[in-house]
């Protein structure tokens, strides 16, 4: 089959599919690259130490406030990724240009460990106020030593979100010791979580939020759920609450 014929056939097939689905053809084809109606774009931003892909998904609408939600930076804090997966797998999102990165540390998740496969705490590995830490906050041999860190740095430089929410466990609260106190209050209010100060016992060394808040105009914020948030909270309640921070909705 000649290339022209091939393209024409493909277009015709797309047109029929679009008509059957009752949606505008072109946007339908673009909007659901992998069968998920909310997903506009899927991007592998890098790979873990063990070669697992780190995936980000763009949901929602361009031209709206750009937000990035991140979860599972620590592999043993896996519950909040259900919030991001629910948003990704649900109805199209309106009123927000939303990126979700559900599994930041896929090797840690596979082994159920806080750290990556090199034994590094990814939230101490960023090149801002990095310090040579050991133990449970092992910061790696140098700033940005880990492939997961470099992938996220590249990605953040590419997309430059206005807002970042980084989900962790189990401290149950929203960080108030942050760049934008008003944003922090709003997030705590909408997610119905207490406001807390996560000072890392003094100075936070090499954290992602610290690095982002220092280098970008946008604001990054840490949100911690408890040790055992219910499935109902993660899959039904919290996804809607998260969208309500920016007045966005699914339909
Ligand atoms: Zn954490």
Boltz pocket constraint, residues with backbone or C-beta under 6 A from the ligand:
constraints:
  - pocket:
      binder: B
      contacts: [[A, 73], [A, 74], [A, 77], [A, 167], [A, 168], [A, 169]]
      max_distance: 6.0
